Amino acid sequence: MKKIILSLLVMVSSLFALNGESVYTKHCASCHKMQKPKSGLLAPPMPSVSKRLQRDIKSKENFITFVKDYIQNPSQEKGHCSPKAFNNLGTMPPVGKSLTKEERDAVALWLYENFKHPEKIKSCDINH
């Protein structure tokens, strides 16, 4: 009986496990679209963000650490965008402060894993 209950608990908890894409959809997608919109760009598209970060930050661990910090404490000094992009779009709000540690972990890992081949991503950011 204990094994059945334990198995059920594991199955149920896996159904509610955090998924980086769902965190992105809920907290990031309203600004960071998957493709550059024809008008009304609020932030660089997410594939472009990942591409630029993977180009600039070589290790997975450093990439994830950077993302988790930046989404809580964004600044132009820490950013990887050009000054023109910051002038046009500004600095993102600290949305990571409203996320749990688990949500920050999940979205940072998803951002790294979902776009593993940055050289194959067509750049669609705004000259940054």
Phi and psi in degrees as GROMACS dihedral restraints (atoms count N, CA, C in turn):
[ dihedral_restraints ]
;  ai    aj    ak    al  type     phi  dphi    fc
    3     4     5     6     1   -61.9    20    10
    4     5     6     7     1   -38.4    20    10
    6     7     8     9     1   -65.5    20    10
    7     8     9    10     1   -38.1    20    10
    9    10    11    12     1   -65.8    20    10
   10    11    12    13     1   -45.5    20    10
   12    13    14    15     1   -63.4    20    10
   13    14    15    16     1   -44.0    20    10
   15    16    17    18     1   -61.8    20    10
   16    17    18    19     1   -43.4    20    10
   18    19    20    21     1   -61.6    20    10
   19    20    21    22     1   -42.5    20    10
   21    22    23    24     1   -64.0    20    10
   22    23    24    25     1   -41.3    20    10
   24    25    26    27     1   -62.3    20    10
   25    26    27    28     1   -41.9    20    10
   27    28    29    30     1   -63.7    20    10
   28    29    30    31     1   -43.8    20    10
   30    31    32    33     1   -63.6    20    10
   31    32    33    34     1   -45.0    20    10
   33    34    35    36     1   -65.6    20    10
   34    35    36    37     1   -43.5    20    10
   36    37    38    39     1   -65.1    20    10
   37    38    39    40     1   -33.1    20    10
   39    40    41    42     1   -69.5    20    10
   40    41    42    43     1   -29.0    20    10
   42    43    44    45     1   -66.3    20    10
   43    44    45    46     1   -31.0    20    10
   45    46    47    48     1  -100.8    20    10
   46    47    48    49     1     8.5    20    10
   48    49    50    51     1   -61.8    20    10
   49    50    51    52     1   144.8    20    10
   51    52    53    54     1   -68.0    20    10
   52    53    54    55     1   141.2    20    10
   54    55    56    57     1  -124.6    20    10
   55    56    57    58     1   125.0    20    10
   57    58    59    60     1   -58.7    20    10
   58    59    60    61     1   -36.1    20    10
   60    61    62    63     1   -66.2    20    10
   61    62    63    64     1   -37.9    20    10
   63    64    65    66     1   -68.7    20    10
   64    65    66    67     1   -34.6    20    10
   66    67    68    69     1   -65.2    20    10
   67    68    69    70     1   -45.3    20    10
   69    70    71    72     1   -56.4    20    10
   70    71    72    73     1   -49.2    20    10
   72    73    74    75     1   -60.2    20    10
   73    74    75    76     1   -42.7    20    10
   75    76    77    78     1   -76.5    20    10
   76    77    78    79     1   -36.9    20    10
   78    79    80    81     1  -115.5    20    10
   79    80    81    82     1   -16.1    20    10
   81    82    83    84     1  -120.6    20    10
   82    83    84    85     1   -32.4    20    10
   84    85    86    87     1   -65.5    20    10
   85    86    87    88     1   -22.6    20    10
   87    88    89    90     1   -64.9    20    10
   88    89    90    91     1   -26.8    20    10
   90    91    92    93     1  -107.9    20    10
   91    92    93    94     1   -47.5    20    10
   93    94    95    96     1   -92.3    20    10
   94    95    96    97     1    87.0    20    10
   96    97    98    99     1   -70.5    20    10
   97    98    99   100     1   168.6    20    10
   99   100   101   102     1   -79.9    20    10
  100   101   102   103     1   -25.8    20    10
  102   103   104   105     1  -131.8    20    10
  103   104   105   106     1   153.2    20    10
  105   106   107   108     1   -65.7    20    10
  106   107   108   109     1   123.2    20    10
  108   109   110   111     1   -71.8    20    10
  109   110   111   112     1   156.9    20    10
  111   112   113   114     1   -64.9    20    10
  112   113   114   115     1   -29.9    20    10
  114   115   116   117     1  -153.3    20    10
  115   116   117   118     1   164.2    20    10
  117   118   119   120     1    75.4    20    10
  118   119   120   121     1    33.3    20    10
  120   121   122   123     1   -63.9    20    10
  121   122   123   124     1   122.6    20    10
  123   124   125   126     1  -101.7    20    10
  124   125   126   127     1   -27.2    20    10
  126   127   128   129     1  -159.9    20    10
  127   128   129   130     1   160.5    20    10
  129   130   131   132     1   -59.2    20    10
  130   131   132   133     1   143.7    20    10
  132   133   134   135     1   -59.3    20    10
  133   134   135   136     1   147.3    20    10
  135   136   137   138     1   -58.8    20    10
  136   137   138   139     1   -40.6    20    10
  138   139   140   141     1   -59.8    20    10
  139   140   141   142     1   -36.0    20    10
  141   142   143   144     1   -68.6    20    10
  142   143   144   145     1   -38.5    20    10
  144   145   146   147     1   -60.6    20    10
  145   146   147   148     1   -49.4    20    10
  147   148   149   150     1   -62.8    20    10
  148   149   150   151     1   -43.2    20    10
  150   151   152   153     1   -58.8    20    10
  151   152   153   154     1   -49.2    20    10
  153   154   155   156     1   -64.2    20    10
  154   155   156   157     1   -44.0    20    10
  156   157   158   159     1   -66.3    20    10
  157   158   159   160     1   -40.0    20    10
  159   160   161   162     1   -66.6    20    10
  160   161   162   163     1   -31.5    20    10
  162   163   164   165     1   -69.2    20    10
  163   164   165   166     1   -42.3    20    10
  165   166   167   168     1   -85.2    20    10
  166   167   168   169     1   -31.1    20    10
  168   169   170   171     1  -116.3    20    10
  169   170   171   172     1   108.5    20    10
  171   172   173   174     1   -76.5    20    10
  172   173   174   175     1   -34.5    20    10
  174   175   176   177     1   -96.4    20    10
  175   176   177   178     1   147.1    20    10
  177   178   179   180     1   -59.1    20    10
  178   179   180   181     1   -44.9    20    10
  180   181   182   183     1   -60.8    20    10
  181   182   183   184     1   -45.7    20    10
  183   184   185   186     1   -67.9    20    10
  184   185   186   187     1   -35.7    20    10
  186   187   188   189     1   -60.3    20    10
  187   188   189   190     1   -51.5    20    10
  189   190   191   192     1   -64.2    20    10
  190   191   192   193     1   -41.7    20    10
  192   193   194   195     1   -61.3    20    10
  193   194   195   196     1   -44.3    20    10
  195   196   197   198     1   -60.6    20    10
  196   197   198   199     1   -49.9    20    10
  198   199   200   201     1   -59.4    20    10
  199   200   201   202     1   -46.4    20    10
  201   202   203   204     1   -61.7    20    10
  202   203   204   205     1   -36.9    20    10
  204   205   206   207     1   -73.6    20    10
  205   206   207   208     1   -46.8    20    10
  207   208   209   210     1   -64.0    20    10
  208   209   210   211     1   -38.8    20    10
  210   211   212   213     1   -70.1    20    10
  211   212   213   214     1   -16.7    20    10
  213   214   215   216     1   -93.9    20    10
  214   215   216   217     1   -31.5    20    10
  216   217   218   219     1  -136.8    20    10
  217   218   219   220     1    62.8    20    10
  219   220   221   222     1   -70.2    20    10
  220   221   222   223     1   145.5    20    10
  222   223   224   225     1  -158.1    20    10
  223   224   225   226     1   156.6    20    10
  225   226   227   228     1   -65.6    20    10
  226   227   228   229     1   -34.1    20    10
  228   229   230   231     1   -62.7    20    10
  229   230   231   232     1   -38.5    20    10
  231   232   233   234     1   -86.3    20    10
  232   233   234   235     1   -20.2    20    10
  234   235   236   237     1   -65.8    20    10
  235   236   237   238     1   162.1    20    10
  237   238   239   240     1  -112.5    20    10
  238   239   240   241     1    16.2    20    10
  240   241   242   243     1   -95.0    20    10
  241   242   243   244     1   162.8    20    10
  243   244   245   246     1   -74.8    20    10
  244   245   246   247     1   159.4    20    10
  246   247   248   249     1   -56.7    20    10
  247   248   249   250     1   -35.2    20    10
  249   250   251   252     1   -61.2    20    10
  250   251   252   253     1   -41.8    20    10
  252   253   254   255     1   -64.4    20    10
  253   254   255   256     1   -43.2    20    10
  255   256   257   258     1   -64.1    20    10
  256   257   258   259     1   -39.0    20    10
  258   259   260   261     1   -64.1    20    10
  259   260   261   262     1   -40.3    20    10
  261   262   263   264     1   -76.9    20    10
  262   263   264   265     1   -37.6    20    10
  264   265   266   267     1  -110.7    20    10
  265   266   267   268     1   -21.3    20    10
  267   268   269   270     1    79.1    20    10
  268   269   270   271     1  -174.6    20    10
  270   271   272   273     1   -96.5    20    10
  271   272   273   274     1   139.6    20    10
  273   274   275   276     1   -64.0    20    10
  274   275   276   277     1   154.3    20    10
  276   277   278   279     1   -71.9    20    10
  277   278   279   280     1   158.1    20    10
  279   280   281   282     1   -78.1    20    10
  280   281   282   283     1    64.1    20    10
  282   283   284   285     1   -61.2    20    10
  283   284   285   286     1   -26.6    20    10
  285   286   287   288     1   -63.7    20    10
  286   287   288   289     1   -21.4    20    10
  288   289   290   291     1   -67.8    20    10
  289   290   291   292     1   -24.3    20    10
  291   292   293   294     1   -91.5    20    10
  292   293   294   295     1    -1.3    20    10
  294   295   296   297     1   -95.9    20    10
  295   296   297   298     1   152.9    20    10
  297   298   299   300     1   -75.0    20    10
  298   299   300   301     1   164.8    20    10
  300   301   302   303     1   -57.0    20    10
  301   302   303   304     1   -41.9    20    10
  303   304   305   306     1   -63.7    20    10
  304   305   306   307     1   -38.8    20    10
  306   307   308   309     1   -67.4    20    10
  307   308   309   310     1   -41.0    20    10
  309   310   311   312     1   -63.3    20    10
  310   311   312   313     1   -43.9    20    10
  312   313   314   315     1   -59.0    20    10
  313   314   315   316     1   -46.2    20    10
  315   316   317   318     1   -65.7    20    10
  316   317   318   319     1   -44.9    20    10
  318   319   320   321     1   -71.6    20    10
  319   320   321   322     1   -35.6    20    10
  321   322   323   324     1   -65.6    20    10
  322   323   324   325     1   -44.2    20    10
  324   325   326   327     1   -64.2    20    10
  325   326   327   328     1   -42.9    20    10
  327   328   329   330     1   -61.1    20    10
  328   329   330   331     1   -42.6    20    10
  330   331   332   333     1   -61.1    20    10
  331   332   333   334     1   -36.8    20    10
  333   334   335   336     1   -74.7    20    10
  334   335   336   337     1   -50.8    20    10
  336   337   338   339     1   -72.5    20    10
  337   338   339   340     1   -34.2    20    10
  339   340   341   342     1   -71.0    20    10
  340   341   342   343     1   -22.4    20    10
  342   343   344   345     1  -126.6    20    10
  343   344   345   346     1    60.2    20    10
  345   346   347   348     1   -70.2    20    10
  346   347   348   349     1   -21.0    20    10
  348   349   350   351     1  -117.5    20    10
  349   350   351   352     1    75.4    20    10
  351   352   353   354     1   -60.4    20    10
  352   353   354   355     1   -26.2    20    10
  354   355   356   357     1   -68.4    20    10
  355   356   357   358     1   -19.6    20    10
  357   358   359   360     1   -92.2    20    10
  358   359   360   361     1    -6.8    20    10
  360   361   362   363     1   -86.4    20    10
  361   362   363   364     1   122.6    20    10
  363   364   365   366     1   -68.8    20    10
  364   365   366   367     1   124.2    20    10
  366   367   368   369     1   -67.0    20    10
  367   368   369   370     1   129.3    20    10
  369   370   371   372     1  -132.6    20    10
  370   371   372   373     1    22.7    20    10
  372   373   374   375     1   -85.6    20    10
  373   374   375   376     1   177.8    20    10
  375   376   377   378     1   -97.8    20    10
  376   377   378   379     1    68.5    20    10
  378   379   380   381     1    59.5    20    10
  379   380   381   382     1    40.2    20    10
